[in-house]
Amino acid sequence: MSKTVNGVAIDDTFAEAFGMSGTGIIITADTLKWARIAATVATGFGTSVIGCGAECGIDKELSPDETPDGRPGVRILIFGFSPDALVPQIRNRIGQCVLTSPGSACYAGFKADKTIGLGKGPRLFGDGFQTAKKLGGTRYWRVPVMDGEFVIEEETGLTTDAVGGGNMLILGTDRAGLLETAEAAVDAIAKVDDVITPFPGGIVRSGSKVGAKYAGMFASTNDAFCPTLRGTVKKTELAPDTLAVLEIVIDGLTSKAVADAMRAGLKAVTDVGAKRGVTRITAGNYGGKLGQHHYHLKDLI
């Protein structure tokens, strides 16, 4: 049975998420502006493993006293189905997007018993002129580039206990108000460490269902939540006055981080949503067959 919070109905359902591998990388630069630029480009085309090689995003900005080299920085997170799937993503994203960015450097985003290569691929750009140096047991590579040197740590932390696909679907009677509410939820989630919302601006309007009528398509439009298909499909999840649905997807390094992020997002929606036309919150539930992590909305309110 659903419950109502501040005029917004909360479905008695759960967001079904799945296990992933994840890593973190700290990108620094001479200024925060350039650290942000490198981080933004490096996490581009990283919305969903359905069609991208990885799910990526910016976790947080770091002050100079929080980074290894005393410069402003940004921590990004990258998620994939396995460590092997992350290897080319790290190599290509760092090599093409961070190595190329003025004044940049790269360091481990967190320490862990498991590690994955960070500088092992990009160092080869040095064409034999790169040099290695160990400091406190950690190996760094110095790659000559035209504005000086690109410094990159050899390895970064890896977890195979990450979670992908935490989610909430927000339904409303006003498209503008719905978007404003979803933005407020993304802002609240951004304050939680160790998570990202990988879609553009943290929001996805093209929620999907598993499978499709066309060969080669692993997912397709979530027709039960499409307003223009109401009255056409066999089953709709939408009330007659629902004009739009927006989804927020959350990936985290730990299950707890995803739960904390969902809690923050749900609170933000229920705090302001009713005044902006939000009527209901539900979640992507696939009968428990897709993922082993289940986040019950009623337990997070």
C-alpha positions in Angstrom: 0.0 0.0 0.0 1.3 3.4 -0.9 1.8 6.2 1.5 1.5 10.0 1.1 4.2 12.5 2.2 3.4 16.2 1.9 0.9 15.5 -0.8 3.1 13.1 -2.9 2.1 9.5 -3.1 5.0 7.0 -2.5 4.5 3.6 -4.1 5.1 0.5 -1.9 7.7 -0.9 -4.3 11.5 -1.1 -4.6 14.2 0.1 -6.9 15.9 -2.9 -8.3 19.7 -2.4 -8.7 22.5 -4.7 -9.7 26.1 -5.3 -8.8 28.9 -3.5 -10.6 32.6 -2.9 -10.5 33.7 0.7 -9.7 36.7 2.9 -9.5 37.5 6.5 -8.6 40.0 8.9 -10.1 41.2 12.3 -8.9 41.9 14.8 -11.6 43.8 17.9 -10.7 44.9 21.0 -12.6 46.3 24.5 -12.1 42.7 25.8 -11.5 39.4 24.3 -10.6 38.1 25.4 -14.0 40.5 23.2 -15.8 40.0 20.3 -13.4 36.3 20.5 -14.1 36.8 20.6 -17.8 39.0 17.5 -17.9 36.6 15.7 -15.5 33.5 16.7 -17.6 35.0 15.5 -20.9 36.4 12.3 -19.3 33.0 11.3 -18.1 31.2 12.1 -21.3 29.1 9.4 -23.1 28.9 7.6 -19.8 25.2 7.4 -19.1 24.3 3.7 -19.3 26.1 0.4 -19.9 23.1 -0.4 -22.2 24.8 1.6 -24.9 28.0 3.1 -23.4 31.1 1.3 -22.2 30.7 2.5 -18.7 28.6 4.7 -16.4 30.6 7.8 -15.4 30.1 11.0 -13.5 31.6 13.6 -11.2 31.4 12.7 -7.5 32.7 15.9 -6.0 35.1 18.8 -6.2 38.2 18.8 -4.0 40.1 21.7 -2.4 43.9 21.8 -2.7 44.3 20.4 0.8 42.3 17.3 -0.3 44.4 16.4 -3.3 47.8 14.6 -3.6 49.5 17.5 -5.3 48.0 20.4 -3.4 46.0 21.7 -6.4 42.3 22.0 -6.9 40.7 18.8 -8.2 37.6 16.8 -9.1 36.9 13.1 -8.3 35.2 11.1 -10.9 33.7 7.6 -10.6 33.5 5.0 -13.4 31.3 1.9 -13.2 31.2 -1.2 -15.4 30.0 -4.8 -15.2 33.5 -6.1 -14.5 37.0 -5.0 -13.8 38.0 -6.2 -17.4 35.3 -3.9 -18.8 36.8 -0.9 -16.9 40.3 -1.3 -18.3 39.8 0.1 -21.8 37.4 2.8 -20.4 40.1 4.1 -18.0 42.8 3.9 -20.6 40.8 5.7 -23.3 39.0 8.3 -21.2 42.2 9.3 -19.3 44.4 9.1 -22.4 42.1 11.1 -24.6 40.5 13.5 -22.2 42.8 14.1 -19.2 46.3 13.7 -20.7 45.3 16.2 -23.3 43.9 18.8 -20.9 46.3 21.7 -19.9 48.0 21.3 -16.6 46.2 18.1 -15.7 47.4 15.2 -13.4 45.7 12.0 -12.3 45.7 10.1 -9.0 43.9 7.2 -7.3 40.4 8.2 -6.2 40.5 5.8 -3.3 42.7 3.2 -1.8 41.5 -0.5 -1.7 42.9 -4.0 -1.4 41.9 -4.4 -5.1 43.4 -2.1 -7.7 43.2 -1.4 -11.4 45.7 0.2 -13.7 45.5 4.0 -14.1 48.7 5.1 -15.6 49.8 1.8 -17.2 48.2 2.7 -20.5 48.5 6.5 -20.8 52.2 6.4 -19.8 53.0 4.8 -23.2 52.2 8.1 -24.8 55.6 9.1 -23.5 57.2 7.1 -26.4 60.0 5.9 -24.1 60.7 9.3 -22.6 58.3 8.7 -19.7 59.9 8.1 -16.3 58.7 6.4 -13.1 59.2 7.4 -9.5 58.1 5.7 -6.3 57.0 7.9 -3.3 56.0 6.1 -0.1 55.5 2.8 -1.9 53.3 4.4 -4.6 54.5 4.5 -8.2 53.9 7.6 -10.4 54.6 8.2 -14.0 55.9 11.4 -15.5 55.0 11.8 -19.2 56.6 14.6 -21.1 54.0 16.9 -22.8 54.2 20.3 -24.5 53.2 22.3 -21.4 55.5 20.3 -19.1 54.8 16.9 -17.6 51.6 14.8 -17.1 51.8 13.1 -13.7 49.7 10.0 -13.2 49.6 7.4 -10.5 50.1 3.8 -11.7 47.0 2.3 -10.1 43.8 3.3 -8.4 41.4 1.5 -6.1 38.8 -0.9 -7.4 35.7 -2.3 -5.8 33.6 -5.2 -7.1 30.9 -4.4 -4.5 29.6 -1.3 -6.3 25.9 -0.9 -7.2 24.4 0.4 -10.4 20.8 1.2 -11.2 19.4 2.7 -7.9 16.4 4.7 -9.2 13.3 6.7 -8.7 10.6 7.7 -11.1 8.9 11.0 -10.5 5.4 11.6 -12.0 3.7 15.0 -12.4 1.0 17.1 -13.9 3.3 19.9 -14.9 6.4 19.4 -17.0 8.3 22.5 -15.9 7.5 21.8 -12.2 8.5 18.2 -12.6 11.9 19.1 -14.0 12.5 21.7 -11.3 11.7 19.0 -8.7 14.0 16.5 -10.3 16.8 19.0 -10.4 16.3 19.7 -6.7 16.6 15.9 -6.1 19.8 15.7 -8.1 21.3 18.6 -6.2 20.5 16.8 -2.9 22.0 13.6 -4.2 25.2 15.4 -5.3 25.9 16.1 -1.6 26.2 12.4 -0.9 29.8 11.0 -1.3 30.6 8.0 -3.4 27.6 8.2 -5.8 26.9 9.6 -9.2 23.8 10.3 -11.3 25.2 9.4 -14.7 22.5 10.7 -17.1 22.5 14.3 -18.5 22.1 16.6 -15.6 21.4 13.6 -13.5 18.0 13.0 -15.1 16.7 10.6 -17.7 13.5 11.1 -19.6 13.8 7.9 -21.7 13.3 5.3 -19.0 13.6 1.8 -20.4 12.2 -1.7 -19.9 14.3 -4.9 -20.4 14.1 -6.3 -24.0 12.5 -5.2 -27.2 10.6 -6.4 -30.3 13.7 -5.7 -32.4 16.7 -8.0 -32.6 19.8 -6.5 -31.1 18.0 -4.1 -28.8 18.6 -5.0 -25.1 16.2 -2.3 -23.8 13.4 -0.3 -25.1 11.0 2.6 -24.2 9.2 2.1 -20.9 5.8 2.2 -22.6 3.8 1.8 -19.3 5.2 5.3 -18.3 4.9 7.1 -21.7 2.0 9.6 -21.6 1.5 9.5 -25.4 0.9 5.8 -25.2 -1.8 5.9 -22.5 -4.9 4.3 -24.0 -2.8 2.5 -26.6 -0.8 0.0 -24.6 -2.3 -2.9 -22.6 -1.0 -1.6 -19.3 -0.3 2.0 -18.3 1.1 3.2 -15.0 -0.2 6.7 -15.5 -3.2 8.5 -14.1 -5.3 10.5 -16.6 -3.7 13.9 -15.5 -0.1 12.7 -15.6 1.7 14.7 -18.2 5.3 13.5 -17.8 7.7 11.2 -15.9 11.3 11.7 -15.1 13.7 9.2 -13.7 16.9 9.6 -11.6 19.4 6.7 -11.8 22.1 6.4 -9.1 25.4 4.4 -9.1 27.5 4.1 -5.9 30.7 2.5 -4.7 28.7 0.9 -1.9 25.1 -0.2 -1.3 24.9 2.2 1.7 25.9 5.1 -0.5 23.1 4.4 -2.9 20.6 4.1 -0.1 21.7 7.4 1.4 21.5 9.0 -2.0 18.0 7.7 -2.7 16.9 8.9 0.8 18.3 12.4 0.0 16.6 12.5 -3.4 13.2 11.3 -2.0 13.3 13.9 0.7 14.0 16.6 -1.8 11.1 15.5 -4.0 8.6 15.3 -1.1 9.7 18.6 0.3 8.9 20.6 -2.8 7.2 18.4 -5.3 3.5 18.8 -4.5 3.7 22.6 -5.0 5.2 21.9 -8.5 2.7 19.4 -9.7 4.4 16.2 -8.6 1.8 13.6 -7.7 3.7 10.3 -7.2 7.1 8.6 -6.8 7.7 5.0 -7.9 10.7 2.9 -8.9 12.0 0.5 -11.5 11.0 -2.9 -10.2 11.6 -5.9 -12.5 10.2 -8.6 -10.2 13.5 -9.1 -8.4 15.0 -10.9 -11.5 17.3 -8.2 -12.7 19.4 -7.2 -9.7 20.1 -8.4 -6.2 19.9 -5.0 -4.6 16.4 -3.8 -3.6 15.8 -0.4 -2.2 12.3 -0.2 -0.8 11.0 3.4 -1.0 8.9 3.2 2.2 12.1 2.4 4.1 13.9 5.4 2.8 11.3 8.1 3.5 
